[in-house]
Amino acid sequence: MITKDTIIADVLDQNPDTAPFFFEIGMHCLGCPSARGETIEQACAVHGEDADALVEKLNEFLGA
């Protein structure tokens, strides 16, 4: 199960098909080492997005 504290790289490594969820909210730098090391909450804060909403979408997509 993904939480706001989950590292973006862990999400992408678990299922690369989750990348569009990040692109959708303006996170186009997923290949950058610093971006992959951020938590979902940190990345959402930088991009002005709702971390809870993204976590919910990702967990729904992954069936968690």
mmCIF file of the N, C-alpha and C atoms, coordinates in Angstrom:
data_MODEL
# 
_entry.id   MODEL 
# 
loop_
_atom_site.group_PDB 
_atom_site.id 
_atom_site.type_symbol 
_atom_site.label_atom_id 
_atom_site.label_alt_id 
_atom_site.label_comp_id 
_atom_site.label_asym_id 
_atom_site.label_entity_id 
_atom_site.label_seq_id 
_atom_site.pdbx_PDB_ins_code 
_atom_site.Cartn_x 
_atom_site.Cartn_y 
_atom_site.Cartn_z 
_atom_site.occupancy 
_atom_site.B_iso_or_equiv 
_atom_site.pdbx_formal_charge 
_atom_site.auth_seq_id 
_atom_site.auth_comp_id 
_atom_site.auth_asym_id 
_atom_site.auth_atom_id 
_atom_site.pdbx_PDB_model_num 
ATOM 1   N N  . MET A 1 1  ? 0.834  -1.182 0.000   1.00 0.00 ? 1  MET A N  1 
ATOM 2   C CA . MET A 1 1  ? 0.000  0.000  0.000   1.00 0.00 ? 1  MET A CA 1 
ATOM 3   C C  . MET A 1 1  ? 0.877  1.244  0.000   1.00 0.00 ? 1  MET A C  1 
ATOM 4   N N  . ILE A 1 2  ? 0.512  2.179  -0.835  1.00 0.00 ? 2  ILE A N  1 
ATOM 5   C CA . ILE A 1 2  ? 1.266  3.416  -0.970  1.00 0.00 ? 2  ILE A CA 1 
ATOM 6   C C  . ILE A 1 2  ? 0.734  4.434  0.038   1.00 0.00 ? 2  ILE A C  1 
ATOM 7   N N  . THR A 1 3  ? 1.659  5.203  0.629   1.00 0.00 ? 3  THR A N  1 
ATOM 8   C CA . THR A 1 3  ? 1.298  6.287  1.533   1.00 0.00 ? 3  THR A CA 1 
ATOM 9   C C  . THR A 1 3  ? 1.977  7.565  1.057   1.00 0.00 ? 3  THR A C  1 
ATOM 10  N N  . LYS A 1 4  ? 1.703  8.665  1.740   1.00 0.00 ? 4  LYS A N  1 
ATOM 11  C CA . LYS A 1 4  ? 2.354  9.926  1.384   1.00 0.00 ? 4  LYS A CA 1 
ATOM 12  C C  . LYS A 1 4  ? 3.856  9.866  1.622   1.00 0.00 ? 4  LYS A C  1 
ATOM 13  N N  . ASP A 1 5  ? 4.292  8.939  2.480   1.00 0.00 ? 5  ASP A N  1 
ATOM 14  C CA . ASP A 1 5  ? 5.712  8.799  2.791   1.00 0.00 ? 5  ASP A CA 1 
ATOM 15  C C  . ASP A 1 5  ? 6.451  7.856  1.846   1.00 0.00 ? 5  ASP A C  1 
ATOM 16  N N  . THR A 1 6  ? 5.731  7.267  0.909   1.00 0.00 ? 6  THR A N  1 
ATOM 17  C CA . THR A 1 6  ? 6.353  6.354  -0.048  1.00 0.00 ? 6  THR A CA 1 
ATOM 18  C C  . THR A 1 6  ? 7.237  7.147  -1.006  1.00 0.00 ? 6  THR A C  1 
ATOM 19  N N  . ILE A 1 7  ? 8.410  6.611  -1.275  1.00 0.00 ? 7  ILE A N  1 
ATOM 20  C CA . ILE A 1 7  ? 9.356  7.233  -2.204  1.00 0.00 ? 7  ILE A CA 1 
ATOM 21  C C  . ILE A 1 7  ? 8.865  6.996  -3.633  1.00 0.00 ? 7  ILE A C  1 
ATOM 22  N N  . ILE A 1 8  ? 8.932  8.037  -4.446  1.00 0.00 ? 8  ILE A N  1 
ATOM 23  C CA . ILE A 1 8  ? 8.442  7.944  -5.827  1.00 0.00 ? 8  ILE A CA 1 
ATOM 24  C C  . ILE A 1 8  ? 9.117  6.803  -6.581  1.00 0.00 ? 8  ILE A C  1 
ATOM 25  N N  . ALA A 1 9  ? 10.417 6.628  -6.399  1.00 0.00 ? 9  ALA A N  1 
ATOM 26  C CA . ALA A 1 9  ? 11.132 5.550  -7.098  1.00 0.00 ? 9  ALA A CA 1 
ATOM 27  C C  . ALA A 1 9  ? 10.553 4.192  -6.749  1.00 0.00 ? 9  ALA A C  1 
ATOM 28  N N  . ASP A 1 10 ? 10.136 4.018  -5.501  1.00 0.00 ? 10 ASP A N  1 
ATOM 29  C CA . ASP A 1 10 ? 9.561  2.736  -5.084  1.00 0.00 ? 10 ASP A CA 1 
ATOM 30  C C  . ASP A 1 10 ? 8.244  2.470  -5.809  1.00 0.00 ? 10 ASP A C  1 
ATOM 31  N N  . VAL A 1 11 ? 7.454  3.513  -5.989  1.00 0.00 ? 11 VAL A N  1 
ATOM 32  C CA . VAL A 1 11 ? 6.182  3.374  -6.709  1.00 0.00 ? 11 VAL A CA 1 
ATOM 33  C C  . VAL A 1 11 ? 6.457  2.988  -8.158  1.00 0.00 ? 11 VAL A C  1 
ATOM 34  N N  . LEU A 1 12 ? 7.364  3.711  -8.794  1.00 0.00 ? 12 LEU A N  1 
ATOM 35  C CA . LEU A 1 12 ? 7.675  3.461  -10.206 1.00 0.00 ? 12 LEU A CA 1 
ATOM 36  C C  . LEU A 1 12 ? 8.337  2.103  -10.415 1.00 0.00 ? 12 LEU A C  1 
ATOM 37  N N  . ASP A 1 13 ? 9.182  1.699  -9.475  1.00 0.00 ? 13 ASP A N  1 
ATOM 38  C CA . ASP A 1 13 ? 9.829  0.387  -9.589  1.00 0.00 ? 13 ASP A CA 1 
ATOM 39  C C  . ASP A 1 13 ? 8.811  -0.737 -9.410  1.00 0.00 ? 13 ASP A C  1 
ATOM 40  N N  . GLN A 1 14 ? 7.835  -0.517 -8.536  1.00 0.00 ? 14 GLN A N  1 
ATOM 41  C CA . GLN A 1 14 ? 6.789  -1.513 -8.312  1.00 0.00 ? 14 GLN A CA 1 
ATOM 42  C C  . GLN A 1 14 ? 5.925  -1.664 -9.549  1.00 0.00 ? 14 GLN A C  1 
ATOM 43  N N  . ASN A 1 15 ? 5.614  -0.526 -10.193 1.00 0.00 ? 15 ASN A N  1 
ATOM 44  C CA . ASN A 1 15 ? 4.756  -0.571 -11.375 1.00 0.00 ? 15 ASN A CA 1 
ATOM 45  C C  . ASN A 1 15 ? 5.007  0.667  -12.235 1.00 0.00 ? 15 ASN A C  1 
ATOM 46  N N  . PRO A 1 16 ? 5.819  0.549  -13.282 1.00 0.00 ? 16 PRO A N  1 
ATOM 47  C CA . PRO A 1 16 ? 6.108  1.689  -14.154 1.00 0.00 ? 16 PRO A CA 1 
ATOM 48  C C  . PRO A 1 16 ? 4.865  2.308  -14.800 1.00 0.00 ? 16 PRO A C  1 
ATOM 49  N N  . ASP A 1 17 ? 3.770  1.564  -14.850 1.00 0.00 ? 17 ASP A N  1 
ATOM 50  C CA . ASP A 1 17 ? 2.543  2.091  -15.430 1.00 0.00 ? 17 ASP A CA 1 
ATOM 51  C C  . ASP A 1 17 ? 1.907  3.187  -14.574 1.00 0.00 ? 17 ASP A C  1 
ATOM 52  N N  . THR A 1 18 ? 2.488  3.468  -13.405 1.00 0.00 ? 18 THR A N  1 
ATOM 53  C CA . THR A 1 18 ? 1.979  4.556  -12.566 1.00 0.00 ? 18 THR A CA 1 
ATOM 54  C C  . THR A 1 18 ? 2.519  5.912  -12.999 1.00 0.00 ? 18 THR A C  1 
ATOM 55  N N  . ALA A 1 19 ? 3.505  5.941  -13.870 1.00 0.00 ? 19 ALA A N  1 
ATOM 56  C CA . ALA A 1 19 ? 4.116  7.209  -14.305 1.00 0.00 ? 19 ALA A CA 1 
ATOM 57  C C  . ALA A 1 19 ? 3.093  8.237  -14.800 1.00 0.00 ? 19 ALA A C  1 
ATOM 58  N N  . PRO A 1 20 ? 2.089  7.854  -15.585 1.00 0.00 ? 20 PRO A N  1 
ATOM 59  C CA . PRO A 1 20 ? 1.121  8.851  -16.048 1.00 0.00 ? 20 PRO A CA 1 
ATOM 60  C C  . PRO A 1 20 ? 0.399  9.598  -14.921 1.00 0.00 ? 20 PRO A C  1 
ATOM 61  N N  . PHE A 1 21 ? 0.247  8.972  -13.768 1.00 0.00 ? 21 PHE A N  1 
ATOM 62  C CA . PHE A 1 21 ? -0.395 9.659  -12.640 1.00 0.00 ? 21 PHE A CA 1 
ATOM 63  C C  . PHE A 1 21 ? 0.470  10.830 -12.165 1.00 0.00 ? 21 PHE A C  1 
ATOM 64  N N  . PHE A 1 22 ? 1.778  10.650 -12.227 1.00 0.00 ? 22 PHE A N  1 
ATOM 65  C CA . PHE A 1 22 ? 2.700  11.724 -11.849 1.00 0.00 ? 22 PHE A CA 1 
ATOM 66  C C  . PHE A 1 22 ? 2.756  12.790 -12.944 1.00 0.00 ? 22 PHE A C  1 
ATOM 67  N N  . PHE A 1 23 ? 2.807  12.361 -14.200 1.00 0.00 ? 23 PHE A N  1 
ATOM 68  C CA . PHE A 1 23 ? 2.816  13.311 -15.314 1.00 0.00 ? 23 PHE A CA 1 
ATOM 69  C C  . PHE A 1 23 ? 1.565  14.178 -15.294 1.00 0.00 ? 23 PHE A C  1 
ATOM 70  N N  . GLU A 1 24 ? 0.445  13.569 -14.960 1.00 0.00 ? 24 GLU A N  1 
ATOM 71  C CA . GLU A 1 24 ? -0.857 14.249 -14.959 1.00 0.00 ? 24 GLU A CA 1 
ATOM 72  C C  . GLU A 1 24 ? -0.878 15.467 -14.041 1.00 0.00 ? 24 GLU A C  1 
ATOM 73  N N  . ILE A 1 25 ? -0.110 15.431 -12.973 1.00 0.00 ? 25 ILE A N  1 
ATOM 74  C CA . ILE A 1 25 ? -0.115 16.568 -12.057 1.00 0.00 ? 25 ILE A CA 1 
ATOM 75  C C  . ILE A 1 25 ? 1.164  17.412 -12.181 1.00 0.00 ? 25 ILE A C  1 
ATOM 76  N N  . GLY A 1 26 ? 1.858  17.283 -13.298 1.00 0.00 ? 26 GLY A N  1 
ATOM 77  C CA . GLY A 1 26 ? 2.990  18.151 -13.597 1.00 0.00 ? 26 GLY A CA 1 
ATOM 78  C C  . GLY A 1 26 ? 4.350  17.654 -13.163 1.00 0.00 ? 26 GLY A C  1 
ATOM 79  N N  . MET A 1 27 ? 4.449  16.416 -12.734 1.00 0.00 ? 27 MET A N  1 
ATOM 80  C CA . MET A 1 27 ? 5.740  15.853 -12.333 1.00 0.00 ? 27 MET A CA 1 
ATOM 81  C C  . MET A 1 27 ? 6.381  15.175 -13.548 1.00 0.00 ? 27 MET A C  1 
ATOM 82  N N  . HIS A 1 28 ? 7.028  16.001 -14.366 1.00 0.00 ? 28 HIS A N  1 
ATOM 83  C CA . HIS A 1 28 ? 7.603  15.493 -15.614 1.00 0.00 ? 28 HIS A CA 1 
ATOM 84  C C  . HIS A 1 28 ? 9.078  15.113 -15.473 1.00 0.00 ? 28 HIS A C  1 
ATOM 85  N N  . CYS A 1 29 ? 9.610  15.244 -14.272 1.00 0.00 ? 29 CYS A N  1 
ATOM 86  C CA . CYS A 1 29 ? 11.042 14.996 -14.072 1.00 0.00 ? 29 CYS A CA 1 
ATOM 87  C C  . CYS A 1 29 ? 11.288 13.680 -13.332 1.00 0.00 ? 29 CYS A C  1 
ATOM 88  N N  . LEU A 1 30 ? 10.529 12.672 -13.659 1.00 0.00 ? 30 LEU A N  1 
ATOM 89  C CA . LEU A 1 30 ? 10.619 11.406 -12.928 1.00 0.00 ? 30 LEU A CA 1 
ATOM 90  C C  . LEU A 1 30 ? 11.953 10.697 -13.092 1.00 0.00 ? 30 LEU A C  1 
ATOM 91  N N  . GLY A 1 31 ? 12.685 11.013 -14.130 1.00 0.00 ? 31 GLY A N  1 
ATOM 92  C CA . GLY A 1 31 ? 13.984 10.379 -14.336 1.00 0.00 ? 31 GLY A CA 1 
ATOM 93  C C  . GLY A 1 31 ? 15.096 11.034 -13.549 1.00 0.00 ? 31 GLY A C  1 
ATOM 94  N N  . CYS A 1 32 ? 14.854 12.215 -12.992 1.00 0.00 ? 32 CYS A N  1 
ATOM 95  C CA . CYS A 1 32 ? 15.874 12.923 -12.226 1.00 0.00 ? 32 CYS A CA 1 
ATOM 96  C C  . CYS A 1 32 ? 16.119 12.204 -10.904 1.00 0.00 ? 32 CYS A C  1 
ATOM 97  N N  . PRO A 1 33 ? 17.370 12.022 -10.528 1.00 0.00 ? 33 PRO A N  1 
ATOM 98  C CA . PRO A 1 33 ? 17.667 11.331 -9.266  1.00 0.00 ? 33 PRO A CA 1 
ATOM 99  C C  . PRO A 1 33 ? 17.000 11.987 -8.054  1.00 0.00 ? 33 PRO A C  1 
ATOM 100 N N  . SER A 1 34 ? 16.967 13.309 -8.026  1.00 0.00 ? 34 SER A N  1 
ATOM 101 C CA . SER A 1 34 ? 16.366 13.972 -6.861  1.00 0.00 ? 34 SER A CA 1 
ATOM 102 C C  . SER A 1 34 ? 14.865 13.755 -6.807  1.00 0.00 ? 34 SER A C  1 
ATOM 103 N N  . ALA A 1 35 ? 14.209 13.745 -7.955  1.00 0.00 ? 35 ALA A N  1 
ATOM 104 C CA . ALA A 1 35 ? 12.760 13.531 -7.988  1.00 0.00 ? 35 ALA A CA 1 
ATOM 105 C C  . ALA A 1 35 ? 12.414 12.110 -7.557  1.00 0.00 ? 35 ALA A C  1 
ATOM 106 N N  . ARG A 1 36 ? 13.194 11.151 -7.999  1.00 0.00 ? 36 ARG A N  1 
ATOM 107 C CA . ARG A 1 36 ? 12.920 9.755  -7.647  1.00 0.00 ? 36 ARG A CA 1 
ATOM 108 C C  . ARG A 1 36 ? 13.135 9.496  -6.161  1.00 0.00 ? 36 ARG A C  1 
ATOM 109 N N  . GLY A 1 37 ? 13.932 10.332 -5.501  1.00 0.00 ? 37 GLY A N  1 
ATOM 110 C CA . GLY A 1 37 ? 14.212 10.148 -4.091  1.00 0.00 ? 37 GLY A CA 1 
ATOM 111 C C  . GLY A 1 37 ? 13.237 10.848 -3.164  1.00 0.00 ? 37 GLY A C  1 
ATOM 112 N N  . GLU A 1 38 ? 12.322 11.630 -3.730  1.00 0.00 ? 38 GLU A N  1 
ATOM 113 C CA . GLU A 1 38 ? 11.347 12.341 -2.915  1.00 0.00 ? 38 GLU A CA 1 
ATOM 114 C C  . GLU A 1 38 ? 10.186 11.440 -2.529  1.00 0.00 ? 38 GLU A C  1 
ATOM 115 N N  . THR A 1 39 ? 9.555  11.798 -1.424  1.00 0.00 ? 39 THR A N  1 
ATOM 116 C CA . THR A 1 39 ? 8.319  11.120 -1.069  1.00 0.00 ? 39 THR A CA 1 
ATOM 117 C C  . THR A 1 39 ? 7.195  11.730 -1.911  1.00 0.00 ? 39 THR A C  1 
ATOM 118 N N  . ILE A 1 40 ? 6.085  11.047 -1.973  1.00 0.00 ? 40 ILE A N  1 
ATOM 119 C CA . ILE A 1 40 ? 4.932  11.576 -2.696  1.00 0.00 ? 40 ILE A CA 1 
ATOM 120 C C  . ILE A 1 40 ? 4.510  12.902 -2.070  1.00 0.00 ? 40 ILE A C  1 
ATOM 121 N N  . GLU A 1 41 ? 4.532  12.984 -0.758  1.00 0.00 ? 41 GLU A N  1 
ATOM 122 C CA . GLU A 1 41 ? 4.128  14.211 -0.079  1.00 0.00 ? 41 GLU A CA 1 
ATOM 123 C C  . GLU A 1 41 ? 5.054  15.375 -0.435  1.00 0.00 ? 41 GLU A C  1 
ATOM 124 N N  . GLN A 1 42 ? 6.363  15.134 -0.459  1.00 0.00 ? 42 GLN A N  1 
ATOM 125 C CA . GLN A 1 42 ? 7.316  16.190 -0.804  1.00 0.00 ? 42 GLN A CA 1 
ATOM 126 C C  . GLN A 1 42 ? 7.100  16.675 -2.233  1.00 0.00 ? 42 GLN A C  1 
ATOM 127 N N  . ALA A 1 43 ? 6.951  15.747 -3.146  1.00 0.00 ? 43 ALA A N  1 
ATOM 128 C CA . ALA A 1 43 ? 6.770  16.111 -4.551  1.00 0.00 ? 43 ALA A CA 1 
ATOM 129 C C  . ALA A 1 43 ? 5.476  16.875 -4.762  1.00 0.00 ? 43 ALA A C  1 
ATOM 130 N N  . CYS A 1 44 ? 4.422  16.447 -4.106  1.00 0.00 ? 44 CYS A N  1 
ATOM 131 C CA . CYS A 1 44 ? 3.131  17.138 -4.242  1.00 0.00 ? 44 CYS A CA 1 
ATOM 132 C C  . CYS A 1 44 ? 3.214  18.551 -3.674  1.00 0.00 ? 44 CYS A C  1 
ATOM 133 N N  . ALA A 1 45 ? 3.942  18.723 -2.577  1.00 0.00 ? 45 ALA A N  1 
ATOM 134 C CA . ALA A 1 45 ? 4.099  20.047 -1.983  1.00 0.00 ? 45 ALA A CA 1 
ATOM 135 C C  . ALA A 1 45 ? 4.804  20.993 -2.959  1.00 0.00 ? 45 ALA A C  1 
ATOM 136 N N  . VAL A 1 46 ? 5.840  20.501 -3.611  1.00 0.00 ? 46 VAL A N  1 
ATOM 137 C CA . VAL A 1 46 ? 6.589  21.309 -4.570  1.00 0.00 ? 46 VAL A CA 1 
ATOM 138 C C  . VAL A 1 46 ? 5.714  21.695 -5.765  1.00 0.00 ? 46 VAL A C  1 
ATOM 139 N N  . HIS A 1 47 ? 4.849  20.788 -6.177  1.00 0.00 ? 47 HIS A N  1 
ATOM 140 C CA . HIS A 1 47 ? 4.011  21.011 -7.352  1.00 0.00 ? 47 HIS A CA 1 
ATOM 141 C C  . HIS A 1 47 ? 2.625  21.553 -7.017  1.00 0.00 ? 47 HIS A C  1 
ATOM 142 N N  . GLY A 1 48 ? 2.377  21.822 -5.744  1.00 0.00 ? 48 GLY A N  1 
ATOM 143 C CA . GLY A 1 48 ? 1.095  22.383 -5.346  1.00 0.00 ? 48 GLY A CA 1 
ATOM 144 C C  . GLY A 1 48 ? -0.083 21.450 -5.563  1.00 0.00 ? 48 GLY A C  1 
ATOM 145 N N  . GLU A 1 49 ? 0.151  20.164 -5.352  1.00 0.00 ? 49 GLU A N  1 
ATOM 146 C CA . GLU A 1 49 ? -0.897 19.154 -5.566  1.00 0.00 ? 49 GLU A CA 1 
ATOM 147 C C  . GLU A 1 49 ? -1.288 18.487 -4.257  1.00 0.00 ? 49 GLU A C  1 
ATOM 148 N N  . ASP A 1 50 ? -2.422 17.840 -4.256  1.00 0.00 ? 50 ASP A N  1 
ATOM 149 C CA . ASP A 1 50 ? -2.954 17.155 -3.084  1.00 0.00 ? 50 ASP A CA 1 
ATOM 150 C C  . ASP A 1 50 ? -2.373 15.741 -3.005  1.00 0.00 ? 50 ASP A C  1 
ATOM 151 N N  . ALA A 1 51 ? -1.510 15.514 -2.026  1.00 0.00 ? 51 ALA A N  1 
ATOM 152 C CA . ALA A 1 51 ? -0.857 14.208 -1.879  1.00 0.00 ? 51 ALA A CA 1 
ATOM 153 C C  . ALA A 1 51 ? -1.865 13.112 -1.572  1.00 0.00 ? 51 ALA A C  1 
ATOM 154 N N  . ASP A 1 52 ? -2.864 13.418 -0.764  1.00 0.00 ? 52 ASP A N  1 
ATOM 155 C CA . ASP A 1 52 ? -3.866 12.406 -0.415  1.00 0.00 ? 52 ASP A CA 1 
ATOM 156 C C  . ASP A 1 52 ? -4.624 11.937 -1.653  1.00 0.00 ? 52 ASP A C  1 
ATOM 157 N N  . ALA A 1 53 ? -4.948 12.855 -2.540  1.00 0.00 ? 53 ALA A N  1 
ATOM 158 C CA . ALA A 1 53 ? -5.672 12.497 -3.756  1.00 0.00 ? 53 ALA A CA 1 
ATOM 159 C C  . ALA A 1 53 ? -4.809 11.612 -4.654  1.00 0.00 ? 53 ALA A C  1 
ATOM 160 N N  . LEU A 1 54 ? -3.532 11.944 -4.778  1.00 0.00 ? 54 LEU A N  1 
ATOM 161 C CA . LEU A 1 54 ? -2.645 11.132 -5.610  1.00 0.00 ? 54 LEU A CA 1 
ATOM 162 C C  . LEU A 1 54 ? -2.470 9.739  -5.016  1.00 0.00 ? 54 LEU A C  1 
ATOM 163 N N  . VAL A 1 55 ? -2.273 9.661  -3.717  1.00 0.00 ? 55 VAL A N  1 
ATOM 164 C CA . VAL A 1 55 ? -2.121 8.366  -3.052  1.00 0.00 ? 55 VAL A CA 1 
ATOM 165 C C  . VAL A 1 55 ? -3.365 7.515  -3.279  1.00 0.00 ? 55 VAL A C  1 
ATOM 166 N N  . GLU A 1 56 ? -4.525 8.127  -3.160  1.00 0.00 ? 56 GLU A N  1 
ATOM 167 C CA . GLU A 1 56 ? -5.779 7.392  -3.367  1.00 0.00 ? 56 GLU A CA 1 
ATOM 168 C C  . GLU A 1 56 ? -5.863 6.836  -4.793  1.00 0.00 ? 56 GLU A C  1 
ATOM 169 N N  . LYS A 1 57 ? -5.513 7.665  -5.773  1.00 0.00 ? 57 LYS A N  1 
ATOM 170 C CA . LYS A 1 57 ? -5.548 7.213  -7.179  1.00 0.00 ? 57 LYS A CA 1 
ATOM 171 C C  . LYS A 1 57 ? -4.576 6.069  -7.411  1.00 0.00 ? 57 LYS A C  1 
ATOM 172 N N  . LEU A 1 58 ? -3.368 6.211  -6.871  1.00 0.00 ? 58 LEU A N  1 
ATOM 173 C CA . LEU A 1 58 ? -2.355 5.170  -7.070  1.00 0.00 ? 58 LEU A CA 1 
ATOM 174 C C  . LEU A 1 58 ? -2.769 3.857  -6.423  1.00 0.00 ? 58 LEU A C  1 
ATOM 175 N N  . ASN A 1 59 ? -3.275 3.917  -5.204  1.00 0.00 ? 59 ASN A N  1 
ATOM 176 C CA . ASN A 1 59 ? -3.708 2.691  -4.535  1.00 0.00 ? 59 ASN A CA 1 
ATOM 177 C C  . ASN A 1 59 ? -4.881 2.048  -5.241  1.00 0.00 ? 59 ASN A C  1 
ATOM 178 N N  . GLU A 1 60 ? -5.775 2.866  -5.749  1.00 0.00 ? 60 GLU A N  1 
ATOM 179 C CA . GLU A 1 60 ? -6.922 2.327  -6.503  1.00 0.00 ? 60 GLU A CA 1 
ATOM 180 C C  . GLU A 1 60 ? -6.429 1.620  -7.767  1.00 0.00 ? 60 GLU A C  1 
ATOM 181 N N  . PHE A 1 61 ? -5.499 2.251  -8.469  1.00 0.00 ? 61 PHE A N  1 
ATOM 182 C CA . PHE A 1 61 ? -4.944 1.684  -9.696  1.00 0.00 ? 61 PHE A CA 1 
ATOM 183 C C  . PHE A 1 61 ? -4.220 0.355  -9.410  1.00 0.00 ? 61 PHE A C  1 
ATOM 184 N N  . LEU A 1 62 ? -3.516 0.318  -8.300  1.00 0.00 ? 62 LEU A N  1 
ATOM 185 C CA . LEU A 1 62 ? -2.731 -0.872 -7.953  1.00 0.00 ? 62 LEU A CA 1 
ATOM 186 C C  . LEU A 1 62 ? -3.556 -1.926 -7.221  1.00 0.00 ? 62 LEU A C  1 
ATOM 187 N N  . GLY A 1 63 ? -4.796 -1.610 -6.926  1.00 0.00 ? 63 GLY A N  1 
ATOM 188 C CA . GLY A 1 63 ? -5.660 -2.566 -6.254  1.00 0.00 ? 63 GLY A CA 1 
ATOM 189 C C  . GLY A 1 63 ? -5.321 -2.775 -4.795  1.00 0.00 ? 63 GLY A C  1 
ATOM 190 N N  . ALA A 1 64 ? -4.732 -1.744 -4.195  1.00 0.00 ? 64 ALA A N  1 
ATOM 191 C CA . ALA A 1 64 ? -4.330 -1.852 -2.773  1.00 0.00 ? 64 ALA A CA 1 
ATOM 192 C C  . ALA A 1 64 ? -5.446 -1.388 -1.850  1.00 0.00 ? 64 ALA A C  1 
# 
